[in-house]
Amino acid sequence: INDFSYLHTNCFELSIYVGCDKYPHESELPEEWENNRESLIVFMEQVHRGIKGIVKDMHGKGIPNAVISVEGVNHDIRTGK
């Protein structure tokens, strides 16, 4: 479903498993957090990479459904409404 969302809705969803146990016991969560905290924070910081902004016409009005293409990337993005 993550691939479908990315390709058809411009929504990039991730499922991250930080261990072999998908549902660790509550008592194990503090240790799991400490074991993975730094890498998860660095991962979340990556949201600031890439291209972001608002596509506007010459009058400053937003352009809905504008197609954004990046050379070398085989996946166009459309702006929202």
C-alpha positions in Angstrom: 0.0 0.0 0.0 2.9 2.4 0.6 4.0 2.1 -3.1 0.4 2.8 -4.2 0.1 5.9 -2.0 3.4 7.2 -3.3 2.6 6.6 -7.0 -1.0 7.7 -7.0 -1.5 10.3 -4.2 2.0 11.9 -3.7 1.8 10.6 -0.1 5.0 9.1 1.0 4.3 6.5 3.8 6.8 4.4 5.6 6.6 1.4 7.9 9.7 1.1 10.1 10.5 -1.9 12.2 13.4 -1.4 14.6 13.7 -5.0 15.7 12.5 -8.5 15.1 9.6 -8.2 17.4 6.8 -6.3 15.8 4.9 -5.9 19.1 7.4 -5.7 21.9 6.1 -5.7 25.5 5.5 -2.3 27.1 8.4 -3.0 29.5 10.8 -3.3 26.6 9.9 0.0 24.9 12.3 2.3 26.9 15.3 0.1 25.9 14.1 -0.1 22.2 13.8 3.7 22.2 17.3 4.2 23.6 18.7 1.6 21.1 17.1 3.4 18.1 16.7 7.0 19.3 19.6 8.7 17.5 19.0 6.9 14.1 15.3 7.7 14.2 16.0 11.4 15.0 18.5 11.6 12.1 16.0 9.9 9.8 13.3 12.4 10.8 15.7 15.3 10.1 15.8 14.2 6.4 12.4 15.8 5.9 14.3 19.0 5.2 16.0 17.5 2.1 14.6 17.8 -1.4 12.4 20.3 -3.0 9.4 21.9 -1.3 7.4 25.0 -1.9 4.4 26.5 -3.6 4.0 26.6 -7.4 2.5 30.0 -8.3 1.5 31.8 -11.5 2.8 35.2 -12.5 0.1 36.8 -10.3 1.1 34.9 -7.2 -1.9 32.6 -7.3 -1.3 28.9 -6.6 -1.5 26.5 -9.5 -3.5 23.3 -8.7 -2.4 20.1 -10.4 0.8 21.6 -11.8 3.2 18.8 -12.9 6.7 19.0 -11.4 9.4 17.0 -13.1 13.0 16.5 -11.9 15.6 15.5 -14.4 16.9 12.1 -13.6 13.9 11.1 -11.5 11.3 8.9 -13.2 8.3 10.1 -11.2 6.5 13.4 -11.7 4.7 15.0 -8.8 1.5 17.1 -9.0 0.7 20.0 -6.8 -2.4 19.8 -4.6 -5.6 21.9 -4.8 
